[in-house]
């Protein structure tokens, strides 16, 4: 039977590593225009794992890379992803 410290090693501590692995996998295969997101729980251990359960925190992570299509006058145009595009798209979400 596994002790608490071995079980705690399986808790997700952040979502960034998983998103970056997925981006790296796709970019290596020439898929450069990506929009990925993940919603879930991460766990934070603040005290002694023998005495306290970890805290569950609801989290959201996203990654955008490459080009996106924006509607222009009479056609769609490809625009590179930047911080301001992300800010505009997620402004009303939270």
Buried (B, 14 or more C-beta within 10 A) or exposed (E): EEEEEEEBEEEBBEBEEBBEEBBEEBEEEEEEBBEBEBEEEBBEBEEEBEEEEBEEEEBEBBBBBBEBEEEEEEEEEEEEBEEEBBEEBEEEEE
